[in-house]
Amino acid sequence: MIGKAGLILLMLWGCTLCGSQTSMQKSPQGTLDFGFVPSGVYETHAYFEPGPIGILFHLVHTFLHVVQPNPFPQDLITKVAQQKLREVKQDYQKPENIVLTLQAIYYEIGFIVCASLGVLFVLFMPLVGLCFCMCRCCDNCGGEMHQRQKKNADCRRGFFVTLLFVTSLIISAGVLCAYSANQNLSTQLKGVRKLVNSNFRDLKTFVNDTPAQIDYLANQYNTAKNKVISDLDNIGPLLGSRICAQLGKEIIPALDGALSLAGAMRETKEALENMSVSREVLQEATNSLQVNLINEQVRLSNTLNDPACSAPGVSSTCSDIRRTLSQLSINANYSALPNVDTELANVKNVLKTDLSNIVQKGYSTFNDTPDLIKNQTKNIVADIKSILDDIGSNITSFSKQIPLQDTLANFTLYLSQSQSYVEDYYPVIDQYDFYRWMGCIIVCCMVVLIIAFNFLGLLCGTCGYDKHASPTTRGFISNTGGNLLMAGVGFSFMFSWVLMIIVMITFIVGGNVEKLVCEPFESRALFKVLDTPYLINPYWKNFLPGFLYQNPEIDLTFEKLYSNCKENKGIYAALQLDNIFNISEYLNTSMYTKDVVDVFEFVNVDLSDMVLLDANAKQNLLNFTNTGIVSINYEAYLAELNKGVTKVDLLSFANDLEDQADKLPKGALENALKGHASSIRFIHGQQVVPLEQAMSTLNQSIRFLQRTTSDLPNKVNNVISAIDAAQNLITNNASLIITLETKKYMEVMIGYFKQYLNWVKNSMMMEVAACKPVANIVDTVEIVTCSFVVDSLNTFWFGLGCCTVFLIPSIIISVKLAKFFRRMDSEDVYDDIETIPMKTMEIGNNGYHNERLHGIPNPVMTSIPSYDTMTRFPRASAPPRQAEWGD
């Protein structure tokens, strides 16, 4: 009771201590690592491997299953146990008691039959031996010293020798089996001391490690506390990032739109500048090109007016060239395009206000939200840290108030006293085991004595047998062999019934213990019997909780306790200590986070001073729409740009001119025309190509301006509206978002406490005070009882029973075989009846050999007249013919 009370008090202290600490569950910030609860190593391995003798154990189990194939009678045992002893005595004739008796008989029918046979063996074997002895004294039952001669005598002798040898081998195997079981039991009992001591050491480890485990759980509060403090120190980045993420869903797009317009303003200015410069460049270039083309046209016309063009075959070519001279002129007129100097000046005036810088300030103000939150929550962070310190102080002070050391000292003292008490019995156990071992050896020696007579009889009889000697002239060794066999028969009658008594008692005890205790324990059926409601105590539904907690309604059974301890669960879960001390009540997160929640309710972050875009910036956006860039006639520019620089492609014109010159005869005219073609190509390379590049640049600027000015007022208005909506969110609705995100941040903090509390609860259930030693004690008792004692006992009676049963055929065969080895007083001898007439046969020579007639005195034969053969040998057979005699 001291140990039980101490253990329960120890666990209650652990539960209370754990309840005063905080825990954590898996949170968005990650999972805390509390490490592994320190645990001792239990050295007891409650497992038994019998080794080679396990084959005999299995054989005995098989035999017991044949004898008792019925399943474990759980209901029968339960009903019998629930019957009062006095009721069974007084009301045994009640129908229900009669039914129980019949059920028990039916279950035990195999043992009853075997026991009945054993009783008959014990009763009849001495009686049969006595009758057999008296019968042989009367020269019956093989007692007469006369052996009839039969032609199959050798065959019968060999057959009996073989049978007796095989029977003796079986008996030898049985006695070896019994001896092995006897030695195994002694050997295993020597190891019980080590097994018991290891169980005591495990119990001490169990008790000594529990305070360290509970201290570890208490100290791990600092892990959760440090994580909370770390998050509090980073409340700006953590909480601020949450608030920024929610506000940024509207603020960031609005600022991005404003920043995009600021960039568009600068690009618009650049595009207008490019447009203005390109217009002037194109105007000057086209005027210069026009002059050069006119000059080239005049020079080419003069060449065509040369008299050489009047020659036959040439005039037509010159005429064709003359008709294309009008194509050498410009096609686009850029001087008519309107200038954009006014619009450019307006845009530059708008750009005097640095809108990009203003937007960047809006970004910066918004991104400073974490620092703003950190500065505005300094007092709250300090209050929460103070609360955490108070919780830690309470845990420390509470742990010091528990008289744990006294409880552990008492329980350790109880274990030491129990171990000393058990160790005091070791010499007694060894002494009684020696007596048991010696008794079993004596029993085995009884059987060995009989086997020795059998084998010596077979050895002497077989080695001393002379097939040429007659039964009356057998040698001394052969006669000794027969006498030894008869001695074995005598000792068999003397010992067999004693052996059967031993076999019967050990069979009934060992067999029933195996079937009713060991096998049910292995299948857990024995626990079901113990857990039967109202079985042990008629007033308690469940005995174990009634005994421990005085509450028999708790669903705590022996099987659950054993299974939980077998799985090395904590004693809190195994004994269901939550029924007397509910750890969940002490691990309620709200008990320890209420103050934290109250503090977080006062979190009030003010973002009203945050301005994303001021009025000047908004007006700057509106002014951009009024710069006139929307009303520029971009189509007129594109129309001129879409025209070619010249009416004809100068390169094509030059190529055609060369082709025409090739048609002319070789001479000055041809060379002059090719020179004009080269001049036209030079004009194209020096003036047309740069013009085309300038046109491309102007086209790009115009296209950009078209895209920018397309629906520009609506774009600006949309950006301003988005800015106003984001500003309104900050001014009017930011408090709601801050409250929601603060609550989430608080839940993260509380999540650390929950994770710690859940870790403590799981550790209490699975790791703290793991009750594997309790299951090891039960398994040790089962190993010692069943594997060491019962299996060895059953193997002993199995081997001894085999010897005892086979003594019966051994007796019969030995009696029959002894006639073939012992020297007889008389034998069957016949003369040749073919040559001796019946009328000349003398008395004394009538078929029996009479040693007196040959001058050999025979004291046995002198006591009875030699002629009275019917009196001496009433069962003598008629003499066979000489031809039928064997060798």
Phi, psi and omega in degrees: 000325178299315180296319182295313181296319180296319181296316181294317178298321178299316182289324177298319178299317180298318181297316181296317180298317180293326181293336183271013180239170185250158186224186182209148173247175180299121185238170178299337180278354179118174183257135178283146178253108180266002179075196182251136178294126180297135182219142177284165179259120178276127187269347182284126174247095185282070179216138183234129175243111188291339182084210184299328181292348176300334176297317178294320178300316179296321178297318179294319178299321177296317179297317179295326177293326176292317179292319184229083182276355184289147177291168181300124184279071183298312181296320181296313180296321179297315181293319180295319181293329181283344177284134175291144181299320180291327178293324179294323181286318187274327186241041182291344180272001176298145181304318183294325177290323177297319179296317178298320179297316179295322178295319178296319178296320180296319180293322184267012187301323179295314178294323181295316180297313180296319179294323179295318177297322178295321178296316178299320178299314182296322182284317189272334185296314176296322180295316179296320178297319178296313180297320180297318179296314180295322180296319180288329176296334177268021180059028174244179178056037179084011182277338179291139182271053179221139180230122178289145179271125177232149184290340179258024183298317180296320179296317180294318179299315179298322179295316180293323177299314180297314181299315181293323178296315179296317179298319179294323176297318178297317178297321178297318177299320179295317181290327174296321177298313180296318180295318178298318178296320179297315179292321180298318179298315179296318180296315182291324179295333176292333178274355180296323182301314179296320180294317180294317180297322178294326176294319177295320178296322177295321177296321177293320175298319178302315182286318185288329183278338185299314178300320179296323178294317180293320176299323178296318178299319180294318183291333181288355171300327180297330178297312178293319180298314180297324178292320178296315179298320178299316179292325177293320178296335179251034182296329178299300179297323185285302180288319180299320179296325178294314181294318178298322180297323180283313179292327183295343178298333177249325185289314183298313177300322180295313178295323178298320178296317178295318179295324177296320178292325178297318176294323179296325178299312181297318180292327177295317178300315180296320180294321178293321177298315178299321182293318181292315181294316181297323179298314180294319180296318181294321179298312181295319184291321181291324178295317180294320179296322180298318180298314182295322179292321180295317180297318179294326178295319180294316181295321179291325178294319178299319179296321180289340178276002179295143180304337181297336181285350181271351182294148179300143180083348182249328185301321182294321178295317180295322179297318179297320180292321182297327182288341181263002183295331182293344181283345180279076178203164180284159183249325183262150179236099185271351180289340181275351182285140180289149177276164183239027182294323180295311181297323179295320178295321180295318180295319178297323178296321178294322183287354175298333174271120184280088182294325180298318179296321179295318179294321178297325175295324176296317175300313183298319179297318180292320181288344178278005181302315178304317179294322179298317179294319180299318181290325183276351181245018181299316181294322180294317179299318179296321179295319181293320177297324177294321178296318179298319178296322179295319179297316178298321179295321179296320179296315181296313181294323181292320181296330181282344181276347183273126179283062185291320185297321179297317180297316180294321179297319179295317182291321178295321177297321178297319178296318181295319178295320179295319180295319178295322179297318180291319182294332178295336181270353180300314178299322178296317179297315179298321181294313181291329176293324177295319177298317179296316181298318180294320177298317179295324178296319179298317178298316179296325179295328175302313180291320180298323178299315179296317180296322180297317177299320181296310183291322177293321177299316177296320181294310181293316182296318182288315182289326183269000183284133176237114185290342178276344179280143177279163180306330183273350182244019179297152186285174183293319182295316178298316180296323178295321177301316178297318178297322178295321177298319179291329175295319176298323177296316180299314179293330177297315178295328182286321188261337191299317182290328175294316178299320181294324176299315179298316179298316184295316181294311181293327178295313182295315181290305184294320180296316181289323176296319179298315184281329186257348181235303189291308180296317176298327178294318180296323180270004181066009179290332180294325177294325179297326177293313180296331182271005178296128181302138175062024181277301183286317177236120184295349182255357181244129176291313177239122187290316187299308177293331176294322180287320184277317189241001184057035177221085185290355180277348178291137182277071177237119184240165177298320182295316179296317179299314180295317181295316180296318178290327177298326178275005177063038175280166179292154181294334179296316179285323183294317181268001180052052180293350177295343178287339177247342178209094186283110182293334181297327178294327180271348178253026178282119185299322184298334180296328186252349181249001181300314180296323178296317179297318180298321180292319181293339178292340180268006177290122181218098180266124183258116179248017185294336180280357181281120179242124182276315183210123183280179184293322179300320179293321178294319179294326177298321176296318179294321179298328179297327179287343183256016180281351179093359182291340180286329186267003178296138180277082181289337182291323178297318177299315183292327180296316179291323181291330180287342176283154176287163180292319179237164181293330180230150177290117186298325179294318178294319180298318180294321179294318178296322180295319178294322178298319179293322181295327179293339180281342182276159176295156179295132179167196184292321181299316180298315182294324180294316180296319178294330176293319176298323179297321179293322179296320181294320178296323180294320177299319180297314182292324186272337186234318185289316181298313176300323177300317180296321177296317178296324177295321178296317178297317179296320179298318179297318180296319181293317179299317179298315181296324176298315179295320183291317184278350179295115178056034182300316180301319180293322178299314180297316180297322179295318178296315179297320178295319179296319177298316180297321180294318178295319178296321177296323176299316180294318186285318189252327187247358182296328181299321178295315178296319179297320179297315181295315181290327175295322178296319177295318178298320177296321178296328175296316177299313180295329178300327176295319177296317181297318180296320178295315181296318178294323177296318177297315181298313179296323179293320177298323182285322193247335191238320183287129180054051179300128191264032176304324179300330179295313178294326178295324178296315179297316179294325178295317177299320179293319180295313182295316184289309188270307186287321181276304190275301189294314180297319178293319178298315180295322178293325179296310181290333179294313178293317180293323177294321176300317178299314185296316181296318183280359171291332180298304177297330178297319179296311183298312183292321180297318179299315181291321184286332181300328179299333182274347181252327185284153176280128182270158175279332182211163181210169176274116177227134183229139172278177179284106184286349178287330186254342182252118179291154180295325186288341180266357181289129183268160175294135185096347178239043187258028177115341178256142180279126180241116185290338179297324183293338181258015176083012181253114181291141180228106184297327179292316183290335182285343181282343180229136179305140183289340182275349183271067183287329181291329178285317183286317184230075185294339183257019178295140181270165176295145182293133177283164175290159184298327182293339183269355180289145178273184181293000000 
